């Protein structure tokens, strides 16, 4: 693994940074406009909206930083990729918005408690109108790019722009109401803006927190994944499927049950097919771990304490000193908490009843050892290649 990004990731990171840079410039201009005009025109709501836009600059910086790092390929320090940079940035953005909302509401409540209701000037109307148009344009620009590169972080930022446009509409109505003879409406509009900012911060923070605690994909996507896995030839059942999100992508690990006597290579081929089918079915899944099981190990007796091949062969040589020729193959099946043995021998000139007597002798030599199950004999006509 290295830090060189693929063309797709490079395009995604480049688009995210470009959109964020445009948003930052617009937010800088809008925050300056609304703060200056808000102070000059005595509009608490417009000043609150200006602080809101100023906070957007910090959020744009977080998004730009995350987009830059999330576009990198997995490396030794981040073997699962850098998608969680997006998640961390989204969580930070949610916390920041919550703090900004608290400040806006606190200031507005203090104004209402003090009875300070200055009437805004007409310049505040024009500043709010410009903010509405600029923020709505930013929303459409950002959402189009977000959907093209499939970035949940950019999509969240797009809706943040839309919420800014809505908050500016509230500010405009509050200013117009104050100018029409209801001076307290400007402060009320500031409280409404603060509440809207708090709601956005909560939604973003909660979603990011769910991702950080490894919440699964939504039930519909999990259902699609399950159907895709079961459609693979050779998969008998699924007894565990886990998914988790990291940024704009997701990973999955699954236990699939197959015929217990398949070859290792066929079981591996089935796992490759499961991985490919799953990635095709659920576009966001880019990392799949497939565990192939010969039986449902959640229900069958465990095989954890059984000896491995080296120890088993040594034991068989001790118990079958005259019946274990060198030219043989021993296949072990670990099933239901016991070891079943398939012993493949060269063809011999013997009758079926003689072969059965040999099998019974081998089976009996294992005695009452509870670790071993059935012994099966197989004969071949030539030596293995």
N, C-alpha and C positions, 0 to 999 in steps of 0.2 A: 504494500500500500504506500501511496505517496500523496503529496499535497497538490498534484496537478489536476485541475478540474477538467471534466469532459466538456465538449462544446455546448451540450444542453445546459449544464450547470453554469458555464461561463455566460451564456446568453441570459439565463435567469438572474444571475447576480448582477450583470451589467444593466439589465432592464430595471431591476429593483433599485439600484443605486441612482440611475438616471431619473426615475420617477420621484424618488425621495429628494433628490437635489432640487428638482423643479418645485416640489411642494415646500421645501425649506425656504427657497427664495420668495415664493408667494406669501408664506406665513410671516416672514421677516417684514415684508412691505406692509402687509395687513395689520400686523401687531403694532408697528410704528404709527400707521394711519389712525387706528382706533384708539390707541392710548393718547396720542396728541390731541385728536379731535374730541375724545371723551373728556379730557381735562378742560379743553377750551370751551366746549359746549355744555359742561356741567352734567354729563350723563354717566351715572354710576353703572348702568347696564352696558354702555359701550366700553367703559374702562374694563369691566369684568370680561367682556368679549375680547378685548385686547389682550388681557392676561391669558385668556384661553388660547388665543392664537400664539402668544409667546410660549406657552407650554408646548404647543405643537412643534416648535423648533427643537425642543429637547427630545420630543418623541421621534421627530425626523432623524435626529442624530442617532438615537437608539436603533431605528429601523435600518439606517444606512450601515451602521456597524454590523448589525446582525446579517444583513444581506451580503456584506462583503465576506463574512466568515462562513455563513451557511452554504455558500456556493462552492466550498472546497471539498475535495474528495476525502474519504476516510484516511486517517493516518495512524501511526502507532499510538499516539496519545488519545485519539478519538476514533476507535475502530468501527464505531457505528455511524460515523459521519458527523457533520456539524449542524444538523437540523435543529438541535435543541437551542442553538443560538437564537433562532427565531422565537422559540418559546420563551426563553429568558427575557428577550427584548419586549415581547408582548406583556409578560407579567410586570416588568418594570414600567411599561407604559400605563398599565392599569393602576398601579400604585401611585404613579405621578399624577394621573388624572384625579384620583381620589383626593390627594392632598390639595390640588388646585381647586377642586370643587368645594372643599371645606373652607378654604380661604375666601372664595367668592361669596358663599352663603353667609359666612361670619361678617364680612364687611357690609353686605346688604342688610342684614338683620340689625347691625349697629346703627345704620342710617335710619331704618324705620323706627327703632327704639328712641333715637334722638329727635325724630320728627324733621330730619333734614331732607327736604324735598325740593331741590333746585330744579327749575324748568329747563330742559335741554334746549339747545339752539338748533336751527334748521340744518346746520352743517353736520350734525350727528345723523340726520336722516340719510344724507348722501353717503356718509361713511358706512353706515349699516347696509345700504343698498349695494354698494361696491363689494362689500364683504360677502353678501349673499351670492352675487353673480360669480365672483372669483372662486368661492368654495365649491359651488355646484360644478363649475368647470373642472376643478381639481378632482372632484369625485369621479366624474365620468372618465377623465384621463387615466386616473389610477385604477379604477375598477376594470377597465378594458385590458390594461397590461396585466393586472393581477390574475384575471381569468385566462389570459393567454399563456402565462408562465406557471399557472397553478400555485400561486403563493397565498396561503392563508394570512400571512403577516401583512402583505400588501393589500389584501382585501379588507382586513381589519382597519388599515390606515385609510382606505378609501371611504369606508363607512364613518370613520372619524371625520373626514372632510365633509361628508353629508350632514353629520350631526352639527358641525360648525355652521353650515349653511342654515340649518333649522334654528340653531340658537341665535343666529343673526336675525332671522325673521322674528323671533320672540323679542329680541332687542329692539327691532324696528317698530313693532307694535307697541312696546312699552314707551318708546320715545314719542311716538305719535299720540299715545294716550295721555302722556304727561303734558305735551304741548296743547292738547285739546281741553285741559282743565282738570285732569286727574294726576297730579304730580307724583303720587306714591307708586303709580304703575311702573315708573322707571326702576325703582328699587325692587318691586315685585318681579319685573322681568329679569333682573340680576339674580334673584333667588332661583327662578325657573331655570336659567342658564346653568347655575351651579348644580342644580339637581340633575339636569341632563348630563352634565359632565361626569357626575358621580355615577350615574347609571351606566354610562359607557365604560368608565374605569372598572366598575364591578364586573361587567360582562366579559371584558377582555381579560381581567385578572383571573376570574373563575375558570374560563376556558383554558388559559395557560396552566393553571394549577392542576386541572384535570389531566392535562397532558404530562405534566411533570410527575404525577403519581401513577403514570402508566395506565391510564384508562384505555379500554378497548375501543376499536372502531365501532361505529354505530351498528345496531342489530341488523339492518338491511345489508350492509357490507359484509358482516360476518356470515350471514345466511348465503350470500352470493359466493363467498370463499368456500364455505362448506360444500355447496353443490358442485363447485368446480373440482374440488379434491375428490369427491366421490365419483366423478365422471371419469377418472383415470382408470384405465384397464389394469386390474391387479389389486386395486385397493378394495379391501373387504369392508372396512369400517373406519371411523375416526373416533378415538376415545379421548382426545384432548386437542383443542385448538385455541391458541392464545394470540392476541394481536395487541399492538401498542403503537401509538403515534409518536413521531419525532419530527417536528416542523411540518413541512409539506409532504412528508413521506411517512411510511409505516412499515413495520416488520411483523412477521408472523412465525410462530413455531407450532408444529403439529405432529401428533403421533398417529401414524396410519397402521392399520393391521393388514397383513398380507398372508398368503399361504405360508405356513411355518416351514415348509420344505423347499422353498425356492432357493436358487443359488444366490450367493452374495451379490454377484454382478447383476442378476435380474432385479433383486431388491433395490440395488443402487439405481438401476435404470428407472424403476418406478418412482423413486424419490426425486430424480431429475425431472420426470414428467409432472409430478405434483408441483414442484417449484415453478416450472414454466407455465403450467395451466393456471396457477394461483396468481402469478404476476399479470397474465393476460386478462383474468377476470376482474381483478381489483387494481385499478391503475396506480393507486397511491402506494401499493405494497412493492417495495424494491429489495427487501431482504427476507429470505425464507429459510427456516431450518426445519428439515424433515427427519423425524425419528421413525425408523421402520421397526415395527413390532411383529413377532410371529404369533402373538396372542394378546389378549387384553390384559396387560399387566396390572391394571387397576382391580381386576377380579381374580385372576389366576394366582396360585401360590407363588411366592417370590423365589427367584433362582439366585439370589445374591450371595449365598454361602456355598455354592457349588464350586468344585475345583475346575481350573481351566485345563486346556488341552495337554500341556506338558505333564501335569500331575496325573491326569486321567490315563495317558498312555503308559506312564510308569506303573500305575496300578494294574493296568490290563496285562502288561508283560509279566507281572508277578503272578497274576491269577490265571493267565492263559499262556504259560511258557511254551507249550507245544502246539498251540493252535493260532498263533499270531505271526504268520510268515512275514518276511520283509516286503514281499510283493503284494501289498494290500493297501487299501485306503480306508481310513476310519473317519466317518462323518458323525459329528456330535450334534444332537438337537437338545437344546435347553428349553424344556416345556413343562409347565405345571409343577415347577419346583423339583424336577428330576432330570436326569440325563438319559436320553434315548440314544442308542448306538446303531448306526448302519455300518456294517462291516462288509466291504467289497473285496472279494477274493478271486484269484484266477479260477477259470473253469476246471472242474475236476470230474473224473469219471465216476460219478456216484449217483445213486438213485435218490429221488426226492425224499424218501424216508431216511436215508443216511444224512442228507443235508439238514433235515429236521432234528435228527439226533444230535448233530454237531451244534445246532443252534441251542438246543435244550442244555447241552453240556456247558456251553459258554454262558448261558443265562444262569445256570445253577452255580457256576464258579463265582459269580458276583454275590452269591449268598443272599443274605437278608439286608445288604447295604441299601438303606433307604434313599441314597442319592441317585441310584440307577433305576431306570425303567426298562422298557422292552429292548431286546436285542434282535436286529434283523440282519439276515445274510443276503448278499447280492453277489452274483457271479458274472464275470466278464469273459469274453472269448479271446481277448488279447490284452497285452500290457498297455497301460495308459500312456498316451503320447507325452 
